[in-house]
């Protein structure tokens, strides 16, 4: 995860040179990602090596590039954007004549506004620079603030690449207010009577808790939806649309990343260590069966809500984990199949996942990201949590989709009766 820091600190892209004696720096390809900004606002990591030509905020995304006209010349830099940040300033001196310096004021972002940026939005950034006693120079740049749902994966420019795939960790939100409500619903269904993490000390208990969460998502009729495209685009930036947890739950849709970040959010909350697995064009999860992190299995989250007649294979421990009377016809086979597929894929890709040169294969370790200071995107939505009516699901009489179709049929019958009257 540390590799992204070196490229990020020393490889940001500047805008086109202007008539002024400085060049504005405006994120990546004049695009800024609220998910990245919010997630890294409290990051604690420092670059591997010092760079005397970079001044100000070592985590900065906006600033200027300027060449010193003389030794120890004073410079004052300000960056303003009314919609997304407060006026931000840096003052200091440029030590060595003829040296080009990149200056990044500590940006005072309006974090509330960033978290509510639901679609790509253009914004004007104003840069003001005063060198010595000369008149202040001003340059404006139009940049795009991407949707909060857009996750930057990789930025490429000429001979270097910035790997920002760790930003997926910001979409995992174990602190989300929906999480406790979902755990309560899982307990109400009755597969387990408490979430204990690793306290029982058995693989069976871990499997049982993970199945209880899977069963809940099936009860809620969460289904696979392949939406991954973003509204804005760039030849230099690879990104993906990721639904926030409240959108996945209330809209009952999830692509491979949506389902994975939701599942990991729930597992993190109950104390089961888990992580995201990124492979070319796909994402699934892995989790550990023990607190020592020696036994890991994979889980293919795109099978949530998929009808599976019978899994290709199961293991003895899984069979012992959940009593037959607690296995739902709607969820048990898909869960067993998801474990089999995910675990086999994890084993098959293990060497690539551990090879730093295989950039398309990544494990996003959420615990490591949190220790580094990568935070979840804060919950700012006005959406209301839609509770689950699980009585029919528990009885096994129907599945949630059947209920919806039955309700629609009743509405159609009522409409026909009204027309006849």
N, C-alpha and C positions, 0 to 999 in steps of 0.2 A: 504493500500500500504506500510505502514511503517514496517509491519511484516517481509518482505524480508530482511530488513536491519540487523536485529538482527542475523538471521541465516547466512547471507552473511558475516558479519564482524567477527563472532566468529566460523564459521563452515566450512571454506574452507578445501579442501582435500589436504593432502601432498602426494608427490610421495614416492616410496619405499626408505627406508633408504639406504644410500650408505656407502662406506668405510670411507668417511669423517665424521667429527663430527657435521654435520648439515644435515638436510633433506630438499630437495627442495619442494616448494609448487607450483603447476602448475594448476591453475584454477580448474574446476570441472571435475574430472575423466580424467585429462590431455587434456581437451578440452576448447577452448576459443571462444567466440561468438562475432564477430565484431559488430553485431547489439546491443548487450548488452553494449559493451565497448563504442561505439559511443554514445549510448543513455544516458549513465550514466556519461559521461566524466565531465559534469558540475553539477552533482547532489549536492544538498546543505544539504540534511538530514544528521543528526548525529545519532549514535546508542543511544538507550535508557539509557544505562549504560556504565560507563567507564570500560576499561579492561587494567590494568597496564601491562599485558603480551603481548599485541599487540602494536607493535611499527611501526612507519612510516605512510604509507598511510592507513587511515581507510577504504577506498574503494578499496584497493589493491586486485589483483587476483593472483599475482606472488610474491614469496618471499622465505623465508627459516624459518625452525623451528630449534632452537638451545638452548641448556641448558648451562647456565652460569657456568663456571668453578671456578669463584671467584667473590667477590663483586666488582662492578663498573669496570668491565673489558671492555676495548674498543673493538668495532667490526666494521668492514667495509664490507658492502655487495654490490655487483653489479650484475645486471641482464642484459644480452645482447641477442639480436636476430636480426641479420642484416636485415632480410626481413621486419619485422613488428614493430621494435622499436629501438630507439636510446639507447646507453648504459645508464643505470639508476642506481643510487647509493644512499645508505644510510649509514651514519656514526654516531655512538653514543656509549653509554655504556649500558651494561646489569647490572642493579643495584644489584640483589640478587643472591648469589651463590646457585646452585641447582634448580633454577627456569627455566622452559622452556619458551622461548619467541618466538613469531612469528613476523618476521620482514618483512615489505613490503616496498621496495623502491617506490617512486613515479615514475611510469613507463611513459617514454616518448614515447608514441605510435606514429607510423606513420599513422595518421588518414586517409590520402589520400589513402594509400595502403590498409588499412582495409576496406574502403568503396568500393574498387574495387575487393575485394576477392570474386569472383563469384562462386567458388567451394571449397569444403573442401581441405585444403592444409596442409601437414606436415611441421613442422619447428623445428629447434633445438634451445633450450634455454640454455644458458651457465650461470651458477651461480658461482660467485667467492666470497670467504669469507676469511677475515683475522681476527684472534682473537688475540688481544694483539700484541706481537712482533713475533708471530709464523709465519711460512711460509703460504702463501696464498693457500687455498684449492680450487679446481675447480671440478664442477660436471655438466654434460650435461643431458638434458632431451629432448625427442622428444614429442612434443605436436601437436595437430590438431587445426588449425584455421579453424573454420567452415565457410560456405558460408555466405555472408552478408544477404542472404535470409532466413537463419535459425534463427528462433525465439525460445529461450529457454523458456519453460513454467514452468518446475518444475525440481528440482534436489533432488534426494532422496538418503540418505546414512544411513543405520542402523536405528537409532532412531530419526532422524530429517529430515526435508524437507525445502528446500529453494524455496519459491514461487517467480518465476521471470516472471509471466504472464504479469506484467505491461510492459514488453518489447514490447508487441504488440503496445503500444503507440508510439514507435519509428518509426513504419511503417506508422503511420498517419502523413502526411506531408502537412500541410496547406500552407507551404511556397514554395512548389514545383513549378517550372516555368510553368509546364503544367496546373496548376490549373486555372490561369487567362485566359489561352487560352480556356479551357473547359467552363468556365463561359461565355466567349464571345460567344462561339458557342451556348450555351443554350439560350442566349438572341436573337441570330439570328433566332432560331427556332420559337420564338414568343409567347410562353406560357405566359411569363412575359416580361416586358420592363425594369425591374431593379431588382437587389437583394438588399433588404432593411433590412434583418434580422428581428428584432422584432419592427422596427420603426412604422409600421402600427398599432400595438397593437391588432391584431385580429388573431384568430386561422386559419381563412381562408387564410390569407396572408402567414402564415408559411407553410400550406399545399401546397399552390400554388407554392411556391419556391422549396419545396422538390420534388414536382412532376416534375417541370421543369428540375431538375437535373436527376431524374429517366428517364424522356423522352429522355434526351440527351444520356444517356448510352445505352438505347435501340436503338436510332438512330445510335449510333456507333457500334451496333451489339455486345456489350459485353455480353458474354454468360458464363454460369456456367461450370467450369472445376474442377474436384475433386482432382487435384494434391495437396497432402499435405506432401508426404514423403520427407525425406532428404537423401543426399548421404552418410553421416556419421551416425553412430548410437551408442547408448550406453544404457545399461540396467538401468543406474542410471539417465539419463537425458531424459525428455520428451520434444520434440521440434517439430516444424512444419515449413515447407517451406511456405514463404509468398512472393508473387510477389511485387516488387516495383511498384510504381504508373505508371511509364513509360512503364513497361512491361505489366501491365494489359491493358492500353490504346492501345498501338501499337499492341499487340498480341490478343486483344479482348477476353481474357479469364480471369476468376476469380473464385477461390473457395470461400467458405463462408467468410473466413478472408479477402481475396483480395478485394472482393466487398465491405465488411464492412469498411475496412480502407480507401478505395477510397471514399466511400460515406461520411464518417466522415470528411475526408480531405476537401471535397467540402463544407460541412455544416459549419465546423469551419471557413473556409475562409469568408463565407457570414454572420457570426455572429450568427448562430443558434447552441445553445449548444447541443452536442450529445456525445454519449459514445458507447463503444463496450460492448456487452453482451456475456460472455463465459459460455456455458453450456456443459455438457459432449459430446464431439465429434462434437461440432457445435459452430458457432459464428453468431450473427446478431447485429443490432444496435438499440439504443433507442435515441430519441431526444425530446426536450422540446418545447412545444407550447408557452411558455411565459418566459420572462426574469427572473421572480421570481423562475423559476424551480419547479413549483407546478403541472404542467400538462405534463405528459410524455406519449409517445406512442412508440411502437416498429415497426421495419421495417425488414422484412425477405428478405435479399439482394440476396439470391440464386434464387429468381424469376425474376431477371433482365434478359430480353430477352426470358422469357418463355411465350408461347402462352396460355393465359387464356381466355376462352369464356366469363365468367362472374364471378365476385367475389361472395363468399358465403354471404358476408354482407358488407354494407357500412354505414357510419354515416351521419347524415344530414349536419353537418358542412363540411365534405369532399365534399358532393354533391354540396354545395353552393360555394366551393372554386374555382372550375375550370368550366368555361362555357363549355357547350357541344361541341361547335364548336372548342374548343381548346384541346379537348381530343383526343389523337391519338388512332386509332384502335389497333396499335401495343403495346401501353404502358399503357393505362389507366386501363384496367381490371387487369393487373398484379400488378400495383401499389396499387390499392384498395385491392387486395387480400394479397399483401405483408404487408400492414398496418394492416389488420385484423389478419393475422397469427402472426405477430410480437407482436402486442399489447396483444393478448390473451396469448401468450407464456410468455410475460413479467409479466403479472398479475399472471399467474400460478406459476411462479418460484420466485416471489417477496420475499417470506420468506427465501428461500434457498440463494438467492443472497445477502440478508442482514445478513446471518449467517456466521461468520468467520470460523466456523468449517466445513462448506460445501465448501471444497477447490476446487471442480470442478465447482463451480458456482461463477463467478466473474463479477463484473462491472469494466471495465477499464475506469476510468474518465480521459479524455484527459486533461481537464483544470487543474485538480489536479496534474496530472503528469507533466505538463509544469511548474506549480508553484514550484514543488519539484526540478525541474531542468532537467527532462527527455526530451531530445531533439529529433527532427525528424532525421532520417538518411539523411545526406546531399545528394543532387542530384549531382552525378559525372558522369552520363552516357554520352556517345557520341551519343546516339540515337537521331534522328530527330523527332520532333512532326509531326504526320501524321494528317493533317487537315481533317475535315469532309465535304463531299459534301452533304449538307442537302437539296438541292432543291427538289429531288425526295421524300425524307421522308416527307417534309412539305406538298407536294401536295397529299400525301396519295396514290400515284399510285403504290408504291412498298415498300418493306422493304430492308434494306441493304443486307440481305442474298440473296434475289432475284437478286439484282444487280450483286453480285458476280457470281451466277450461270449463269446469262445471259451473263456476260463477258466470262465465261468459255465456254459456248455454242458457242459464236461467234469465240473464238480462235479455237475450234474443227472444226467448219465449214471452217475456213481459212486453217487449216492444210489439211483437205480433199481436198479442191480446189487445194492446192499446189501439193498434191500427184497426182491428176488427170492430172494436167498440166505436 
